[in-house]
Amino acid sequence: MKHALDTHLKILAVAERLFSEIGFEKTTVSDIARELHMSPANIYRFFSAKADINEAIGRRLLAAIEAAGDGIVKNSASARDKLRALLAMIASANEERFLSNRKLHDLLETAFSDNWPIARDHIEKITEFMGEIISQGNRDGDFAVGDCELAAILVRSASIQFWHPCRMVEDAQNPEPTLDDMVDFCLAAFAQGAPVMKLQCPLYSAGSTPQRDMTAVSRVFAAR
């Protein structure tokens, strides 16, 4: 069992290195096998297809961000500071990868643009972090939010251009609003109290790509 796990991890380590050097689309199973001095058939004992390796590497990259996010959620800071830190951390991690290793970033761009399961799971996890932080803000008396789950969905929708691997590239030339502007906007709304409301349809659901519903955002975040 341990040997199988070690081999699995070695395959991923070599695959990630090759992805970062020549790109995930150009890397073949034969390339990975050659680096490990094994046959392609041995690789297929652990991964049924090259696509599974692609997803596994993407999951590793996103898991690192989620681990950092979990640390932010669990620390002793205020909810206001946590929400700002969470979004800044995700944006910074994606920007750093884009600048330092564009080929690995290309993998995540594809994962999000093609709606891979790992991309959907990641967005749901980030939304969960936001909901936990907003709930803390309510408990501490910093926020007066009627529906924390809905508020988390709306914060995600309002901020996603700053941390979504595709959107951050597409919107990089737009100087305003900044991430701090958007966080300030959300925090001001939370402090005054966002009204309880239900959406007719979710902003994001499994099998769909994240969308920004600015009508819902403006209604919930309108200062009263």
LINVENBEL-V262714 format. One record per pair of residues at least 12 apart in sequence whose C-alpha atoms are under 6 Angstrom apart, sorted by the first residue. I is the first residue (numbers start at 0). J is the second residue. D is the distance in whole Angstrom. If there is no record, write none. Layout:
i:I j:J d:D
i:I j:J d:D
This chain:
i:14 j:31 d:6
i:19 j:102 d:5
i:19 j:103 d:5
i:22 j:102 d:5
i:68 j:85 d:6
i:78 j:132 d:5
i:78 j:136 d:5
i:89 j:162 d:6
i:90 j:161 d:6
i:90 j:162 d:4
i:108 j:164 d:5
i:108 j:165 d:5
i:126 j:151 d:6
i:129 j:151 d:5
i:130 j:147 d:6
i:130 j:148 d:6
i:130 j:151 d:5
i:134 j:147 d:6
i:142 j:189 d:5
i:142 j:190 d:5
i:143 j:189 d:6
i:143 j:190 d:6
i:143 j:192 d:4
i:144 j:189 d:6
i:144 j:192 d:5
i:144 j:193 d:5
i:145 j:193 d:6
i:145 j:194 d:6
i:145 j:195 d:5
i:146 j:195 d:6
i:153 j:216 d:6
i:156 j:211 d:5
i:188 j:220 d:5
i:188 j:222 d:6
i:193 j:219 d:6
